[in-house]
Amino acid sequence: MSIVKIFRTGLLFASGLFLGAGGFLLGQVHVARIMEEQVRSTFFLFRAIGYATFAFQGSDVQVALAIRDLPPGALEHSERAAWLLLALGALMLVATPFVRRSNKQKKR
């Protein structure tokens, strides 16, 4: 197996890894925004009861309440990182076919 084939395979694998990680992170950010909106639209008294009984709530309610307490720029930063991963993965995927074989291998 030549170095070029190994490089092309690695580039293809890395592009799939970046695309998958970026898509997964973007989905998580989307779900976090939905959960944050649900907590924000809940009646303030129910929210206070939820915070007071945090240990007794289910895991989905605990996560929603915890997301509400994230720093303001945390979700925006995660979303930018997800788009960056998607862009890098797409660039590597587009670049993979342009990795050429050497002239020695073309003559065979």
C-alpha atoms as a printed R data frame, in Angstrom:
    type eleno elety resid chain resno       x      y       z
1   ATOM     1    CA   MET     A     1   0.000  0.000   0.000
2   ATOM     2    CA   SER     A     2   1.444  3.323  -1.001
3   ATOM     3    CA   ILE     A     3   1.792  6.425   1.123
4   ATOM     4    CA   VAL     A     4  -0.709  8.271  -1.072
5   ATOM     5    CA   LYS     A     5  -3.400  5.643  -0.472
6   ATOM     6    CA   ILE     A     6  -2.756  5.770   3.257
7   ATOM     7    CA   PHE     A     7  -2.938  9.571   3.186
8   ATOM     8    CA   ARG     A     8  -6.181  9.553   1.168
9   ATOM     9    CA   THR     A     9  -7.735  7.008   3.499
10  ATOM    10    CA   GLY     A    10  -6.670  9.012   6.549
11  ATOM    11    CA   LEU     A    11  -8.020 12.226   5.014
12  ATOM    12    CA   LEU     A    12 -11.331 10.547   4.243
13  ATOM    13    CA   PHE     A    13 -11.537  9.079   7.748
14  ATOM    14    CA   ALA     A    14 -10.691 12.429   9.383
15  ATOM    15    CA   SER     A    15 -13.273 14.254   7.261
16  ATOM    16    CA   GLY     A    16 -15.959 11.788   8.329
17  ATOM    17    CA   LEU     A    17 -14.898 12.152  11.936
18  ATOM    18    CA   PHE     A    18 -15.064 15.959  11.764
19  ATOM    19    CA   LEU     A    19 -18.409 15.938   9.959
20  ATOM    20    CA   GLY     A    20 -19.887 13.520  12.469
21  ATOM    21    CA   ALA     A    21 -18.557 15.391  15.506
22  ATOM    22    CA   GLY     A    22 -19.719 18.739  14.131
23  ATOM    23    CA   GLY     A    23 -23.191 17.430  13.338
24  ATOM    24    CA   PHE     A    24 -23.479 15.808  16.752
25  ATOM    25    CA   LEU     A    25 -22.368 18.980  18.552
26  ATOM    26    CA   LEU     A    26 -24.746 21.105  16.468
27  ATOM    27    CA   GLY     A    27 -27.602 18.776  17.407
28  ATOM    28    CA   GLN     A    28 -26.696 19.019  21.084
29  ATOM    29    CA   VAL     A    29 -26.653 22.819  20.904
30  ATOM    30    CA   HIS     A    30 -30.067 22.786  19.212
31  ATOM    31    CA   VAL     A    31 -31.530 20.541  21.924
32  ATOM    32    CA   ALA     A    32 -29.965 22.752  24.623
33  ATOM    33    CA   ARG     A    33 -31.582 25.837  23.095
34  ATOM    34    CA   ILE     A    34 -34.974 24.100  23.019
35  ATOM    35    CA   MET     A    35 -34.594 23.067  26.662
36  ATOM    36    CA   GLU     A    36 -33.533 26.577  27.626
37  ATOM    37    CA   GLU     A    37 -36.589 28.020  25.893
38  ATOM    38    CA   GLN     A    38 -38.859 25.539  27.679
39  ATOM    39    CA   VAL     A    39 -37.449 26.548  31.058
40  ATOM    40    CA   ARG     A    40 -37.719 30.236  30.168
41  ATOM    41    CA   SER     A    41 -41.393 29.878  29.171
42  ATOM    42    CA   THR     A    42 -42.313 28.003  32.355
43  ATOM    43    CA   PHE     A    43 -44.224 29.889  35.064
44  ATOM    44    CA   PHE     A    44 -41.750 31.467  37.510
45  ATOM    45    CA   LEU     A    45 -43.270 29.719  40.538
46  ATOM    46    CA   PHE     A    46 -42.863 26.293  38.936
47  ATOM    47    CA   ARG     A    47 -39.260 27.175  38.087
48  ATOM    48    CA   ALA     A    48 -38.602 28.143  41.711
49  ATOM    49    CA   ILE     A    49 -40.103 24.866  42.893
50  ATOM    50    CA   GLY     A    50 -37.913 23.021  40.375
51  ATOM    51    CA   TYR     A    51 -34.773 24.737  41.662
52  ATOM    52    CA   ALA     A    52 -35.770 24.094  45.266
53  ATOM    53    CA   THR     A    53 -36.373 20.385  44.637
54  ATOM    54    CA   PHE     A    54 -33.533 19.965  42.153
55  ATOM    55    CA   ALA     A    55 -32.256 16.713  43.713
56  ATOM    56    CA   PHE     A    56 -35.685 15.093  43.462
57  ATOM    57    CA   GLN     A    57 -36.323 16.004  39.816
58  ATOM    58    CA   GLY     A    58 -35.776 13.649  36.885
59  ATOM    59    CA   SER     A    59 -32.571 13.818  34.888
60  ATOM    60    CA   ASP     A    60 -34.188 15.650  31.951
61  ATOM    61    CA   VAL     A    61 -35.537 18.376  34.246
62  ATOM    62    CA   GLN     A    62 -32.177 18.656  36.019
63  ATOM    63    CA   VAL     A    63 -30.392 19.100  32.695
64  ATOM    64    CA   ALA     A    64 -32.898 21.721  31.549
65  ATOM    65    CA   LEU     A    65 -32.505 23.667  34.779
66  ATOM    66    CA   ALA     A    66 -28.716 23.405  34.615
67  ATOM    67    CA   ILE     A    67 -28.639 24.624  30.992
68  ATOM    68    CA   ARG     A    68 -30.531 27.709  32.073
69  ATOM    69    CA   ASP     A    69 -27.592 28.580  34.358
70  ATOM    70    CA   LEU     A    70 -24.909 28.381  31.638
71  ATOM    71    CA   PRO     A    71 -22.831 31.487  30.966
72  ATOM    72    CA   PRO     A    72 -24.372 33.661  28.236
73  ATOM    73    CA   GLY     A    73 -21.847 32.895  25.490
74  ATOM    74    CA   ALA     A    74 -21.385 29.166  26.081
75  ATOM    75    CA   LEU     A    75 -23.955 27.949  23.559
76  ATOM    76    CA   GLU     A    76 -22.825 30.454  20.921
77  ATOM    77    CA   HIS     A    77 -19.235 29.275  21.328
78  ATOM    78    CA   SER     A    78 -20.297 25.640  21.016
79  ATOM    79    CA   GLU     A    79 -22.322 26.431  17.917
80  ATOM    80    CA   ARG     A    80 -19.353 28.191  16.288
81  ATOM    81    CA   ALA     A    81 -17.125 25.220  17.121
82  ATOM    82    CA   ALA     A    82 -19.677 22.848  15.560
83  ATOM    83    CA   TRP     A    83 -19.840 24.883  12.347
84  ATOM    84    CA   LEU     A    84 -16.035 25.006  12.242
85  ATOM    85    CA   LEU     A    85 -15.851 21.211  12.546
86  ATOM    86    CA   LEU     A    86 -18.427 20.833   9.779
87  ATOM    87    CA   ALA     A    87 -16.537 23.246   7.509
88  ATOM    88    CA   LEU     A    88 -13.184 21.523   8.102
89  ATOM    89    CA   GLY     A    89 -14.729 18.122   7.479
90  ATOM    90    CA   ALA     A    90 -16.332 19.335   4.258
91  ATOM    91    CA   LEU     A    91 -13.057 20.887   3.064
92  ATOM    92    CA   MET     A    92 -11.155 17.678   3.743
93  ATOM    93    CA   LEU     A    93 -13.854 15.648   2.011
94  ATOM    94    CA   VAL     A    94 -13.650 17.881  -1.059
95  ATOM    95    CA   ALA     A    95  -9.829 17.755  -1.003
96  ATOM    96    CA   THR     A    96  -9.649 13.950  -0.864
97  ATOM    97    CA   PRO     A    97 -10.140 13.285  -4.609
98  ATOM    98    CA   PHE     A    98  -7.463 15.843  -5.484
99  ATOM    99    CA   VAL     A    99  -4.711 13.841  -3.792
100 ATOM   100    CA   ARG     A   100  -3.086 12.358  -6.891
101 ATOM   101    CA   ARG     A   101  -1.079  9.234  -7.362
102 ATOM   102    CA   SER     A   102   2.519  9.560  -8.408
103 ATOM   103    CA   ASN     A   103   3.563  9.120 -12.081
104 ATOM   104    CA   LYS     A   104   5.160  5.735 -11.336
105 ATOM   105    CA   GLN     A   105   1.857  4.258 -10.237
106 ATOM   106    CA   LYS     A   106  -0.114  5.700 -13.175
107 ATOM   107    CA   LYS     A   107   2.025  3.831 -15.727
108 ATOM   108    CA   ARG     A   108   1.277  0.395 -14.229
